[in-house]
Amino acid sequence: MNLREIFEKRKSIRKFTGEPIKEDQIKLIMEAAQIAPSASNKQPYKFIVIKNDEFKKVLRKKAVPQRFIEKAAVIFVALGNKKEADYFYKVDIGIVVQHMALQAAELGLGSCWMGAIKRDELRELLKVPKDWEVVAILPVGVPGQDPPARARKSLDELFVNDSFQ
């Protein structure tokens, strides 16, 4: 599969089969995060890896209202440290999570970048230190759906030449 095919294969999957995935697949996703670029190479992020099914249910009930996360094989909780990279920590997390999502797609797995989460509840539940911020979660698993590609804006709507107007 070439890179363009991986881009097109990656979709937001909101239904997982509940089947486990191999540890070497999880490791490949983690390694994709490890090699992602970051501003000044500060790597101001850390991930909490959740595999325990009972804990996924607790997580869903207390902090993530979307039920489908319970059937994900693994959930990565992305944390950022503003002190380490100020403005760029969220940009860096966007890059690293995209690396992870693309690696998952290349492995035939589904994922869904999620920001509609209860950050304070997650902080407490996961015992996140005060210097770290819960930014997003990425559930990953065997897809239980293959949604159609969503409409995209045209290139003319996205790009302008030389100045905004």
DSSP file (Angstrom, degrees, kcal/mol; ACC not computed):
  #  RESIDUE AA STRUCTURE BP1 BP2  ACC     N-H-->O    O-->H-N    N-H-->O    O-->H-N    TCO  KAPPA ALPHA  PHI   PSI    X-CA   Y-CA   Z-CA
    1    1 A M              0   0    0      0, 0.0     2,-0.1     0, 0.0   105,-0.0   0.000 360.0 360.0 360.0 129.9    0.0    0.0    0.0
    2    2 A N     >  -     0   0    0      1,-0.1     4,-1.9     4,-0.0     3,-0.2  -0.393 360.0 -99.4 -87.8 172.2    1.4    3.4   -0.9
    3    3 A L  H  > S+     0   0    0      1,-0.2     4,-2.6     2,-0.2     5,-0.2   0.887 121.6  53.1 -60.1 -42.6    1.1    6.5    1.2
    4    4 A R  H  > S+     0   0    0      1,-0.2     4,-2.2     2,-0.2    -1,-0.2   0.897 108.5  51.1 -60.5 -39.9   -1.8    8.0   -0.8
    5    5 A E  H  > S+     0   0    0      2,-0.2     4,-2.0     1,-0.2    -1,-0.2   0.877 109.3  50.6 -65.4 -37.1   -3.7    4.7   -0.4
    6    6 A I  H  X S+     0   0    0     -4,-1.9     4,-2.0     2,-0.2    -2,-0.2   0.921 108.3  52.6 -65.7 -43.5   -3.1    4.9    3.4
    7    7 A F  H  < S+     0   0    0     -4,-2.6    -2,-0.2     1,-0.2    -1,-0.2   0.929 113.8  43.4 -55.1 -45.7   -4.3    8.5    3.5
    8    8 A E  H  < S+     0   0    0     -4,-2.2    -1,-0.2     1,-0.2    -2,-0.2   0.803 111.8  53.6 -73.5 -29.0   -7.5    7.4    1.7
    9    9 A K  H  < S+     0   0    0     -4,-2.0     2,-0.4    -5,-0.2    -1,-0.2   0.822  86.7  94.1 -74.1 -31.4   -8.0    4.3    3.9
   10   10 A R     <  +     0   0    0     -4,-2.0     2,-0.3    -5,-0.1   100,-0.1  -0.487  52.6 155.9 -69.5 119.8   -7.8    6.2    7.1
   11   11 A K        -     0   0    0     -2,-0.4     2,-0.9   100,-0.1   100,-0.7  -0.908  53.3 -92.3-135.7 162.7  -11.3    7.1    8.3
   12   12 A S  B     -a  111   0A   0     -2,-0.3     2,-0.6    98,-0.1   100,-0.3  -0.717  44.6-157.9 -79.5 110.0  -12.9    7.9   11.6
   13   13 A I        +     0   0    0     98,-2.7     3,-0.1    -2,-0.9   133,-0.0  -0.810  21.2 173.6 -96.6 122.4  -14.1    4.5   12.8
   14   14 A R        +     0   0    0     -2,-0.6     2,-0.3     1,-0.1    54,-0.1   0.068  64.7  59.8-116.4  21.7  -16.8    4.6   15.3
   15   15 A K        -     0   0    0    130,-0.1   129,-3.6   126,-0.1   130,-0.4  -0.902  61.1-176.6-150.7 121.0  -17.6    0.9   15.5
   16   16 A F  B     -F  143   0B   0     -2,-0.3    56,-0.1   127,-0.3    55,-0.0  -0.837  29.4-132.9-115.4 154.7  -15.1   -1.8   16.5
   17   17 A T        -     0   0    0    125,-2.3    55,-0.1    -2,-0.3    -1,-0.1   0.726  38.9-123.3 -77.2 -21.7  -15.6   -5.5   16.6
   18   18 A G        +     0   0    0     53,-0.7    54,-0.1   124,-0.4    -1,-0.1   0.378  63.5 141.8  90.4  -4.1  -14.1   -5.9   20.0
   19   19 A E        -     0   0    0    123,-0.2   123,-0.5     1,-0.1    -1,-0.3  -0.412  54.6-112.7 -68.0 145.7  -11.5   -8.4   18.7
   20   20 A P        -     0   0    0      0, 0.0     2,-0.3     0, 0.0    -1,-0.1  -0.358  25.9-141.5 -72.0 159.9   -8.0   -8.1   20.3
   21   21 A I        -     0   0    0     52,-0.1     2,-0.1    -2,-0.1     5,-0.0  -0.845  29.2 -89.6-117.5 161.7   -5.1   -6.9   18.2
   22   22 A K    >>  -     0   0    0     -2,-0.3     4,-1.8     1,-0.1     3,-0.7  -0.356  25.7-126.5 -73.4 147.8   -1.6   -8.2   18.4
   23   23 A E  H 3> S+     0   0    0      1,-0.3     4,-2.5     2,-0.2     5,-0.2   0.846 111.5  58.4 -60.6 -34.3    1.0   -6.7   20.7
   24   24 A D  H 3> S+     0   0    0      1,-0.2     4,-1.9     2,-0.2    -1,-0.3   0.814 103.8  52.7 -68.7 -26.5    3.4   -6.2   17.8
   25   25 A Q  H <> S+     0   0    0     -3,-0.7     4,-2.0     2,-0.2    -2,-0.2   0.909 109.4  48.3 -69.6 -42.7    0.7   -4.1   16.1
   26   26 A I  H  X S+     0   0    0     -4,-1.8     4,-2.3     1,-0.2    -2,-0.2   0.917 111.1  51.4 -61.6 -42.3    0.3   -1.9   19.2
   27   27 A K  H  X S+     0   0    0     -4,-2.5     4,-2.7     1,-0.2    -1,-0.2   0.900 107.1  52.7 -63.1 -40.5    4.1   -1.6   19.3
   28   28 A L  H  X S+     0   0    0     -4,-1.9     4,-2.0     2,-0.2    -1,-0.2   0.896 109.4  49.5 -61.9 -39.1    4.2   -0.5   15.7
   29   29 A I  H  X S+     0   0    0     -4,-2.0     4,-1.5     2,-0.2    -1,-0.2   0.909 111.9  48.3 -65.3 -41.5    1.6    2.2   16.4
   30   30 A M  H  X S+     0   0    0     -4,-2.3     4,-2.2     1,-0.2    -2,-0.2   0.884 110.1  51.7 -65.8 -38.4    3.7    3.4   19.4
   31   31 A E  H  X S+     0   0    0     -4,-2.7     4,-1.7     2,-0.2    -1,-0.2   0.850 104.1  57.3 -67.5 -33.0    6.9    3.4   17.3
   32   32 A A  H  < S+     0   0    0     -4,-2.0     4,-0.4     1,-0.2    -1,-0.2   0.890 109.0  47.0 -61.9 -38.0    5.0    5.5   14.7
   33   33 A A  H >< S+     0   0    0     -4,-1.5     3,-1.2     1,-0.2    -2,-0.2   0.910 107.5  56.9 -65.9 -42.4    4.5    8.0   17.5
   34   34 A Q  H 3< S+     0   0    0     -4,-2.2    -2,-0.2     1,-0.3    -1,-0.2   0.838 109.2  44.5 -60.6 -35.2    8.1    7.8   18.6
   35   35 A I  T 3< S+     0   0    0     -4,-1.7    -1,-0.3    -5,-0.1    -2,-0.2   0.439  85.6 117.9 -92.8   1.6    9.4    8.8   15.1
   36   36 A A    <   -     0   0    0     -3,-1.2    60,-0.1    -4,-0.4     2,-0.1  -0.380  69.0-112.8 -66.3 144.5    7.0   11.7   14.6
   37   37 A P        -     0   0    0      0, 0.0     2,-0.3     0, 0.0    59,-0.1  -0.401  35.0-175.4 -74.1 156.0    8.5   15.1   14.3
   38   38 A S    >   -     0   0    0     -2,-0.1     3,-2.5    57,-0.1    51,-0.1  -0.981  40.1 -77.3-147.2 156.8    8.0   17.8   16.9
   39   39 A A  G >  S-     0   0    0     -2,-0.3     3,-2.1     1,-0.3     4,-0.2  -0.325 116.8 -10.4 -57.4 126.8    9.0   21.5   17.2
   40   40 A S  G 3  S-     0   0    0      1,-0.3    -1,-0.3     2,-0.1     0, 0.0   0.698 115.1 -83.9  53.3  21.9   12.6   21.7   18.2
   41   41 A N  G <  S+     0   0    0     -3,-2.5    -1,-0.3     1,-0.1    -2,-0.2   0.791  91.4 139.6  54.7  32.2   12.4   17.9   18.8
   42   42 A K    <   -     0   0    0     -3,-2.1    -2,-0.1    43,-0.0     3,-0.1   0.762  44.1-156.1 -77.6 -24.0   11.0   18.5   22.3
   43   43 A Q        -     0   0    0     -4,-0.2     2,-1.4     1,-0.2    -3,-0.0   0.941  13.1-174.4  48.1  60.1    8.5   15.7   22.1
   44   44 A P        +     0   0    0      0, 0.0    37,-2.2     0, 0.0     2,-0.3  -0.144  47.0  89.8 -82.4  44.6    6.2   17.3   24.7
   45   45 A Y  E     -B   80   0A   0     -2,-1.4     2,-0.3    35,-0.2    35,-0.2  -0.922  46.6-174.8-139.0 160.9    3.8   14.4   24.9
   46   46 A K  E     -B   79   0A   0     33,-1.7    33,-2.9    -2,-0.3     2,-0.4  -0.970  16.6-142.4-150.3 151.2    3.1   11.2   26.7
   47   47 A F  E     -B   78   0A   0     -2,-0.3     2,-0.5    31,-0.2    31,-0.2  -0.964   3.8-148.4-123.8 136.6    0.5    8.6   26.1
   48   48 A I  E     -B   77   0A   0     29,-2.1    29,-2.7    -2,-0.4     2,-0.6  -0.905  21.0-148.1 -96.8 128.4   -1.4    6.4   28.5
   49   49 A V  E     -B   76   0A   0     -2,-0.5     2,-0.6    27,-0.2    27,-0.2  -0.875  12.1-167.5-104.2 120.7   -2.2    3.1   27.0
   50   50 A I  E     +B   75   0A   0     25,-2.8    25,-2.3    -2,-0.6    -2,-0.0  -0.936  27.3 146.5-115.7 119.3   -5.5    1.4   28.0
   51   51 A K        +     0   0    0     -2,-0.6     2,-0.3    23,-0.2    -1,-0.1   0.572  39.0 108.5-118.9 -21.8   -6.1   -2.2   27.2
   52   52 A N     >  -     0   0    0      1,-0.2     4,-2.1     2,-0.1     5,-0.1  -0.445  58.2-150.6 -68.3 120.8   -8.1   -3.4   30.2
   53   53 A D  H  > S+     0   0    0     -2,-0.3     4,-1.5     1,-0.2    -1,-0.2   0.872  95.0  50.1 -62.2 -39.6  -11.8   -4.0   29.1
   54   54 A E  H  > S+     0   0    0      1,-0.2     4,-1.8     2,-0.2    -1,-0.2   0.897 110.6  49.8 -66.9 -38.6  -13.2   -3.2   32.5
   55   55 A F  H  > S+     0   0    0      1,-0.2     4,-2.9     2,-0.2    -1,-0.2   0.857 105.1  58.1 -68.4 -33.6  -11.3    0.0   32.8
   56   56 A K  H  X S+     0   0    0     -4,-2.1     4,-2.5     1,-0.2    -1,-0.2   0.893 105.8  50.5 -60.5 -38.7  -12.5    1.0   29.3
   57   57 A K  H  X S+     0   0    0     -4,-1.5     4,-2.4     2,-0.2    -2,-0.2   0.910 111.2  47.3 -66.0 -42.1  -16.1    0.8   30.6
   58   58 A V  H  X S+     0   0    0     -4,-1.8     4,-2.3     2,-0.2     5,-0.3   0.930 111.7  51.4 -62.7 -45.4  -15.2    3.0   33.6
   59   59 A L  H  X>S+     0   0    0     -4,-2.9     4,-2.6     1,-0.2     5,-1.4   0.920 111.2  47.8 -56.8 -46.6  -13.5    5.4   31.3
   60   60 A R  H  <5S+     0   0    0     -4,-2.5     4,-0.3     3,-0.2    -1,-0.2   0.913 112.9  47.5 -63.7 -43.8  -16.5    5.6   29.0
   61   61 A K  H  <5S+     0   0    0     -4,-2.4    -1,-0.2     1,-0.2    -2,-0.2   0.857 123.1  31.4 -68.0 -35.1  -19.0    6.0   31.9
   62   62 A K  H  <5S+     0   0    0     -4,-2.3    -2,-0.2    -5,-0.2    -1,-0.2   0.755 136.6   4.4 -97.1 -26.0  -17.0    8.8   33.6
   63   63 A A  T  <5S+     0   0    0     -4,-2.6    55,-3.0    -5,-0.3    -3,-0.2   0.614 116.4  52.9-139.8 -18.0  -15.2   10.7   30.9
   64   64 A V      < -     0   0    0     -5,-1.4    -1,-0.2    -4,-0.3    53,-0.1  -0.890  55.3-165.8-131.2 101.9  -15.9    9.7   27.3
   65   65 A P        +     0   0    0      0, 0.0     2,-0.7     0, 0.0    -1,-0.1   0.598  60.6  99.9 -67.9 -10.5  -19.6    9.7   26.4
   66   66 A Q    >   -     0   0    0     50,-0.2     3,-1.3     1,-0.2     4,-0.2  -0.678  60.3-157.4 -83.6 115.1  -19.2    7.7   23.1
   67   67 A R  G >  S+     0   0    0     -2,-0.7     3,-1.9     1,-0.3     4,-0.3   0.765  80.2  76.4 -61.9 -29.9  -20.0    4.1   23.8
   68   68 A F  G >  S+     0   0    0      1,-0.3     3,-1.3     2,-0.2     4,-0.3   0.710  77.7  74.4 -61.7 -19.5  -18.0    2.7   20.9
   69   69 A I  G X  S+     0   0    0     -3,-1.3     3,-1.3     1,-0.3    -1,-0.3   0.779  81.5  71.0 -65.5 -23.1  -14.7    3.1   22.7
   70   70 A E  G <  S+     0   0    0     -3,-1.9    -1,-0.3     1,-0.3    -2,-0.2   0.805  98.8  48.0 -61.9 -28.5  -15.5    0.1   24.9
   71   71 A K  G <  S+     0   0    0     -3,-1.3   -53,-0.7    -4,-0.3    -1,-0.3   0.438  84.3 113.1 -95.0  -0.2  -14.9   -2.2   21.9
   72   72 A A    <   -     0   0    0     -3,-1.3    69,-0.3    -4,-0.3     3,-0.1  -0.462  68.2-136.6 -66.7 144.3  -11.6   -0.7   20.9
   73   73 A A  S    S+     0   0    0     67,-1.1     2,-0.3     1,-0.3    68,-0.2   0.869  85.9   4.5 -69.1 -35.8   -8.7   -3.0   21.4
   74   74 A V  E     - C   0 140A   0     66,-2.2    66,-3.0   -54,-0.1     2,-0.5  -0.993  63.8-151.2-148.4 148.0   -6.6   -0.2   22.8
   75   75 A I  E     -BC  50 139A   0    -25,-2.3   -25,-2.8    -2,-0.3     2,-0.6  -0.991   8.4-157.4-124.2 125.6   -7.1    3.4   23.7
   76   76 A F  E     -BC  49 138A   0     62,-2.1    62,-2.9    -2,-0.5     2,-0.7  -0.901   5.4-156.9-100.4 124.0   -4.3    5.9   23.6
   77   77 A V  E     -BC  48 137A   0    -29,-2.7   -29,-2.1    -2,-0.6     2,-0.5  -0.907  13.8-144.7-102.3 116.9   -4.8    9.0   25.8
   78   78 A A  E     -BC  47 136A   0     58,-2.7    57,-2.8    -2,-0.7    58,-1.2  -0.708  17.5-172.6 -89.0 124.1   -2.6   11.8   24.5
   79   79 A L  E     -BC  46 134A   0    -33,-2.9   -33,-1.7    -2,-0.5     2,-0.3  -0.906   3.7-161.1-114.5 142.9   -1.2   14.1   27.1
   80   80 A G  E     -BC  45 133A   0     53,-2.6    53,-3.0    -2,-0.4     2,-0.6  -0.930  11.7-145.0-124.5 151.1    0.7   17.4   26.4
   81   81 A N    >>  -     0   0    0    -37,-2.2     4,-1.1    -2,-0.3     3,-0.8  -0.914   7.4-170.3-117.8 105.3    3.1   19.4   28.5
   82   82 A K  H 3> S+     0   0    0     -2,-0.6     4,-3.2    49,-0.5     3,-0.2   0.826  86.2  60.8 -62.9 -33.3    2.8   23.1   27.9
   83   83 A K  H 34 S+     0   0    0     48,-0.4    -1,-0.3     1,-0.2    49,-0.1   0.824 104.5  50.2 -64.6 -29.9    5.9   23.9   29.9
   84   84 A E  H <4 S+     0   0    0     -3,-0.8    -1,-0.2     1,-0.1    -2,-0.2   0.786 135.6   2.5 -79.4 -27.4    7.9   21.8   27.5
   85   85 A A  H >< S-     0   0    0     -4,-1.1     3,-1.8    -3,-0.2     4,-0.3   0.304  77.3-159.6-147.6  13.1    6.7   23.4   24.3
   86   86 A D  T >< S+     0   0    0     -4,-3.2     3,-0.9     1,-0.3     4,-0.3  -0.100  81.1   6.9  42.8-117.1    4.3   26.3   25.0
   87   87 A Y  T >> S+     0   0    0      1,-0.2     3,-0.7     2,-0.1     4,-0.5   0.854 129.0  57.7 -61.5 -37.9    2.3   26.9   21.9
   88   88 A F  H <> S+     0   0    0     -3,-1.8     4,-3.1     1,-0.2     5,-0.2   0.559  77.7  87.7 -79.6  -9.1    3.5   24.0   19.9
   89   89 A Y  H <> S+     0   0    0     -3,-0.9     4,-1.9    -4,-0.3    -1,-0.2   0.878  92.8  45.6 -61.8 -35.9    2.6   21.1   22.2
   90   90 A K  H <> S+     0   0    0     -3,-0.7     4,-2.1    -4,-0.3    -1,-0.2   0.871 113.0  50.1 -73.9 -35.4   -0.9   20.8   20.7
   91   91 A V  H  X S+     0   0    0     -4,-0.5     4,-2.1     2,-0.2    -2,-0.2   0.942 111.0  50.2 -62.4 -47.0    0.5   21.0   17.1
   92   92 A D  H  X S+     0   0    0     -4,-3.1     4,-2.6     1,-0.2    -2,-0.2   0.891 109.1  50.9 -59.1 -40.9    3.0   18.3   18.0
   93   93 A I  H  X S+     0   0    0     -4,-1.9     4,-2.8    -5,-0.2     5,-0.3   0.892 107.0  54.6 -65.7 -38.4    0.2   16.1   19.4
   94   94 A G  H  X S+     0   0    0     -4,-2.1     4,-1.8     1,-0.2    -2,-0.2   0.918 111.4  45.2 -58.5 -43.0   -1.8   16.6   16.2
   95   95 A I  H  X S+     0   0    0     -4,-2.1     4,-2.1     2,-0.2    -2,-0.2   0.939 114.8  46.3 -66.0 -47.5    1.2   15.4   14.2
   96   96 A V  H  X S+     0   0    0     -4,-2.6     4,-2.0     1,-0.2    -2,-0.2   0.890 112.4  49.5 -67.8 -39.2    2.0   12.4   16.5
   97   97 A V  H  X S+     0   0    0     -4,-2.8     4,-2.6     2,-0.2    -1,-0.2   0.882 109.4  52.9 -67.8 -35.9   -1.6   11.2   16.7
   98   98 A Q  H  X S+     0   0    0     -4,-1.8     4,-2.6    -5,-0.3     5,-0.2   0.907 106.5  52.8 -64.3 -40.0   -1.9   11.4   12.9
   99   99 A H  H  X S+     0   0    0     -4,-2.1     4,-2.3     1,-0.2    -2,-0.2   0.928 111.3  47.4 -56.7 -44.5    1.2    9.2   12.6
  100  100 A M  H  X S+     0   0    0     -4,-2.0     4,-2.5     2,-0.2    -2,-0.2   0.913 111.7  49.0 -64.8 -43.6   -0.5    6.7   14.9
  101  101 A A  H  X S+     0   0    0     -4,-2.6     4,-2.2     1,-0.2    -1,-0.2   0.891 112.1  48.7 -64.8 -39.8   -3.8    6.8   13.0
  102  102 A L  H  X S+     0   0    0     -4,-2.6     4,-2.3     2,-0.2    -1,-0.2   0.890 110.7  50.5 -68.1 -38.5   -2.0    6.3    9.7
  103  103 A Q  H  X S+     0   0    0     -4,-2.3     4,-1.5    -5,-0.2    -2,-0.2   0.923 110.0  50.8 -63.5 -42.8    0.0    3.4   11.1
  104  104 A A  H  <>S+     0   0    0     -4,-2.5     5,-2.9     1,-0.2     3,-0.3   0.926 110.3  49.5 -59.3 -44.9   -3.2    1.8   12.3
  105  105 A A  H ><5S+     0   0    0     -4,-2.2     3,-1.7     1,-0.2    -1,-0.2   0.906 107.3  54.0 -61.3 -42.0   -4.8    2.2    8.9
  106  106 A E  H 3<5S+     0   0    0     -4,-2.3    -1,-0.2     1,-0.3    -2,-0.2   0.813 107.6  51.8 -62.8 -29.1   -1.7    0.6    7.2
  107  107 A L  T 3<5S-     0   0    0     -4,-1.5    -1,-0.3    -3,-0.3    -2,-0.2   0.441 123.2-106.4 -84.5  -1.0   -2.2   -2.4    9.5
  108  108 A G  T < 5S+     0   0    0     -3,-1.7     2,-0.2     1,-0.3    -3,-0.2   0.631  80.5 128.3  83.6  14.2   -5.8   -2.7    8.5
  109  109 A L      < -     0   0    0     -5,-2.9    -1,-0.3    -6,-0.2     2,-0.3  -0.621  52.0-130.2-100.2 160.9   -7.0   -1.3   11.9
  110  110 A G  E     + D   0 141A   0     31,-3.4    31,-2.1    -2,-0.2     2,-0.3  -0.743  24.8 174.2-107.5 159.3   -9.4    1.5   12.5
  111  111 A S  E     -aD  12 140A   0   -100,-0.7   -98,-2.7    -2,-0.3     2,-0.3  -0.959  17.9-151.7-153.1 167.8   -9.1    4.6   14.8
  112  112 A C        -     0   0    0     27,-1.1     2,-0.2    -2,-0.3  -100,-0.1  -0.850  17.1-136.7-151.0 110.7  -10.9    7.7   15.6
  113  113 A W        -     0   0    0     -2,-0.3     2,-0.4    25,-0.2    25,-0.2  -0.498  31.1-166.6 -62.6 128.3   -9.3   11.0   16.9
  114  114 A M  B     +E  137   0A   0     23,-2.4    23,-2.2    -2,-0.2     3,-0.1  -0.979  33.3 155.7-130.4 127.5  -11.5   12.2   19.7
  115  115 A G        +     0   0    0     -2,-0.4     2,-2.0    21,-0.2     4,-0.1   0.468  56.7  94.1-119.1 -10.9  -11.5   15.6   21.4
  116  116 A A        +     0   0    0      2,-0.1     2,-0.3     3,-0.0   -50,-0.2  -0.548  64.7 123.3 -84.2  75.7  -15.1   15.6   22.7
  117  117 A I  S    S-     0   0    0     -2,-2.0     2,-1.2   -53,-0.1   -53,-0.2  -0.886  73.9-106.9-134.1 159.8  -14.0   14.2   26.1
  118  118 A K     >  -     0   0    0    -55,-3.0     4,-2.4    -2,-0.3     5,-0.2  -0.751  36.6-174.5 -91.7  94.2  -14.3   15.3   29.7
  119  119 A R  H  > S+     0   0    0     -2,-1.2     4,-2.8     1,-0.2    -1,-0.2   0.873  77.7  50.9 -62.8 -42.4  -10.7   16.3   30.4
  120  120 A D  H  > S+     0   0    0      2,-0.2     4,-2.0     1,-0.2    -1,-0.2   0.906 112.3  47.5 -64.2 -40.3  -11.0   17.0   34.1
  121  121 A E  H  > S+     0   0    0      2,-0.2     4,-2.8     1,-0.2    -2,-0.2   0.899 112.9  49.1 -66.9 -40.0  -12.6   13.6   34.7
  122  122 A L  H  X S+     0   0    0     -4,-2.4     4,-2.8     2,-0.2     6,-0.2   0.921 108.0  54.6 -63.6 -43.1  -10.0   11.9   32.6
  123  123 A R  H  <>S+     0   0    0     -4,-2.8     5,-2.4     1,-0.2     4,-0.5   0.934 114.1  40.8 -54.3 -48.8   -7.2   13.8   34.5
  124  124 A E  H ><5S+     0   0    0     -4,-2.0     3,-0.8     3,-0.2    -2,-0.2   0.936 115.9  48.7 -67.5 -47.7   -8.6   12.5   37.8
  125  125 A L  H 3<5S+     0   0    0     -4,-2.8    -2,-0.2     1,-0.2    -1,-0.2   0.861 119.2  38.6 -61.7 -37.9   -9.3    9.0   36.7
  126  126 A L  T 3<5S-     0   0    0     -4,-2.8    -1,-0.2    -5,-0.2    -2,-0.2   0.375 106.8-123.3 -97.3   3.2   -5.9    8.5   35.0
  127  127 A K  T < 5 -     0   0    0     -3,-0.8    -3,-0.2    -4,-0.5    -4,-0.1   0.913  40.4-175.5  56.2  47.6   -4.0   10.4   37.8
  128  128 A V      < -     0   0    0     -5,-2.4    -1,-0.2    -6,-0.2     6,-0.1  -0.619  25.7-117.0 -77.8 126.8   -2.5   12.9   35.3
  129  129 A P    >   -     0   0    0      0, 0.0     3,-1.8     0, 0.0    -1,-0.1  -0.204  25.9-108.7 -61.8 156.6    0.0   15.3   37.0
  130  130 A K  T 3  S+     0   0    0      1,-0.3    -2,-0.1     3,-0.0    -7,-0.0   0.744 115.0  60.9 -63.0 -26.1   -0.8   19.0   37.0
  131  131 A D  T 3  S+     0   0    0    -50,-0.1   -49,-0.5   -49,-0.0   -48,-0.4   0.603  97.2  74.5 -75.5 -10.1    1.9   19.9   34.4
  132  132 A W    <   -     0   0    0     -3,-1.8     2,-0.4   -51,-0.2   -51,-0.2  -0.824  67.5-153.5-109.1 144.0    0.2   17.6   31.9
  133  133 A E  E     -C   80   0A   0    -53,-3.0   -53,-2.6    -2,-0.4     2,-0.6  -0.937  19.5-126.2-115.8 135.4   -3.0   18.3   29.9
  134  134 A V  E     +C   79   0A   0     -2,-0.4   -55,-0.2   -55,-0.2     3,-0.1  -0.720  37.5 168.5 -75.7 118.9   -5.3   15.7   28.5
  135  135 A V  E     -     0   0A   0    -57,-2.8     2,-0.3    -2,-0.6    -1,-0.2   0.845  52.1 -29.7-102.8 -45.2   -5.5   16.7   24.8
  136  136 A A  E     -C   78   0A   0    -58,-1.2   -58,-2.7   -20,-0.1    -1,-0.4  -0.965  48.8-126.9-162.0 170.2   -7.2   13.8   23.0
  137  137 A I  E     -CE  77 114A   0    -23,-2.2   -23,-2.4    -2,-0.3   -60,-0.2  -0.964   9.4-159.0-128.9 153.9   -7.8   10.1   22.8
  138  138 A L  E     -C   76   0A   0    -62,-2.9   -62,-2.1    -2,-0.3     2,-0.3  -0.848   7.3-163.9-131.8  95.3   -7.3    7.7   20.0
  139  139 A P  E     -C   75   0A   0      0, 0.0   -27,-1.1     0, 0.0     2,-0.4  -0.616  13.4-170.3 -75.0 141.0   -9.2    4.4   20.3
  140  140 A V  E     +CD  74 111A   0    -66,-3.0   -66,-2.2    -2,-0.3   -67,-1.1  -0.990  21.1 116.9-134.2 139.7   -7.8    1.7   17.9
  141  141 A G  E     - D   0 110A   0    -31,-2.1   -31,-3.4    -2,-0.4   -69,-0.1  -0.979  65.9 -46.2-175.3-173.0   -9.2   -1.6   17.0
  142  142 A V        -     0   0    0   -123,-0.5  -125,-2.3    -2,-0.3  -124,-0.4  -0.650  68.0-114.3 -74.8 123.4  -10.5   -4.0   14.3
  143  143 A P  B     -F   16   0B   0      0, 0.0  -127,-0.3     0, 0.0    -1,-0.1  -0.339  25.8-169.5 -66.0 136.8  -13.1   -1.9   12.3
  144  144 A G  S    S+     0   0    0   -129,-3.6     2,-0.3    -2,-0.1  -128,-0.2   0.184  75.2  33.1-104.1  12.8  -16.7   -3.0   12.6
  145  145 A Q        -     0   0    0   -130,-0.4  -130,-0.1     2,-0.0  -128,-0.1  -0.979  59.3-149.3-158.4 160.4  -17.6   -0.7    9.8
  146  146 A D        -     0   0    0     -2,-0.3  -133,-0.1    -3,-0.1     0, 0.0  -0.695  28.5-162.2-134.2  81.0  -16.3    0.8    6.5
  147  147 A P        -     0   0    0      0, 0.0     3,-0.1     0, 0.0    -2,-0.0  -0.258  25.8-101.6 -66.1 151.6  -18.0    4.2    6.3
  148  148 A P        -     0   0    0      0, 0.0     2,-0.0     0, 0.0     0, 0.0  -0.314  47.3 -87.9 -67.3 156.0  -18.0    5.9    2.9
  149  149 A A        -     0   0    0      1,-0.1     2,-0.2  -138,-0.1     3,-0.1  -0.379  47.4-123.9 -61.7 141.8  -15.5    8.7    2.3
  150  150 A R        -     0   0    0      1,-0.1    -1,-0.1    -3,-0.1     0, 0.0  -0.577  31.7 -89.5 -89.4 153.4  -16.8   12.0    3.4
  151  151 A A        -     0   0    0     -2,-0.2     2,-0.3     1,-0.0    -1,-0.1  -0.290  44.0-156.9 -60.5 142.5  -17.1   15.0    1.1
  152  152 A R        -     0   0    0     -3,-0.1    -1,-0.0     1,-0.0     2,-0.0  -0.893  21.5-102.8-120.3 151.4  -14.0   17.2    1.0
  153  153 A K        -     0   0    0     -2,-0.3     5,-0.0     1,-0.1     2,-0.0  -0.338  45.5-101.5 -65.8 154.4  -13.7   20.9    0.1
  154  154 A S    >>  -     0   0    0      1,-0.1     4,-1.0    -2,-0.0     3,-0.6  -0.311  28.8-109.8 -72.5 162.6  -12.3   21.6   -3.4
  155  155 A L  H >> S+     0   0    0      1,-0.2     4,-2.4     2,-0.2     3,-0.5   0.874 120.1  58.4 -59.9 -37.2   -8.6   22.7   -3.7
  156  156 A D  H 34 S+     0   0    0      1,-0.2    -1,-0.2     2,-0.2    -3,-0.0   0.812 105.0  50.3 -63.6 -29.5   -9.8   26.2   -4.7
  157  157 A E  H <4 S+     0   0    0     -3,-0.6    -1,-0.2     1,-0.1    -2,-0.2   0.730 117.6  39.7 -77.8 -22.1  -11.6   26.4   -1.3
  158  158 A L  H << S+     0   0    0     -4,-1.0     2,-0.4    -3,-0.5    -2,-0.2   0.731 113.7  48.2 -99.1 -26.3   -8.5   25.3    0.6
  159  159 A F     <  -     0   0    0     -4,-2.4     2,-0.3    -5,-0.1    -1,-0.1  -0.939  52.9-178.7-126.9 140.3   -5.7   27.1   -1.2
  160  160 A V        -     0   0    0     -2,-0.4     2,-0.5    -3,-0.1     4,-0.1  -0.937  28.6-116.4-128.3 155.4   -5.1   30.7   -2.4
  161  161 A N  S    S-     0   0    0     -2,-0.3     2,-2.4     1,-0.1    -2,-0.0  -0.800  76.6 -24.8 -98.8 132.3   -2.1   32.1   -4.2
  162  162 A D  S    S+     0   0    0     -2,-0.5     2,-0.3     3,-0.1    -1,-0.1  -0.112 127.6  15.2  69.6 -39.9    0.3   34.7   -2.8
  163  163 A S  S    S-     0   0    0     -2,-2.4    -2,-0.1     1,-0.1     0, 0.0  -0.966  84.4 -98.7-154.7 168.8   -2.2   36.3   -0.4
  164  164 A F              0   0    0     -2,-0.3    -3,-0.1     1,-0.2    -1,-0.1   0.844 360.0 360.0 -61.8 -34.3   -5.5   35.6    1.2
  165  165 A Q              0   0    0     -5,-0.1    -1,-0.2    -3,-0.0    -3,-0.1   0.440 360.0 360.0-103.5 360.0   -7.5   37.7   -1.2
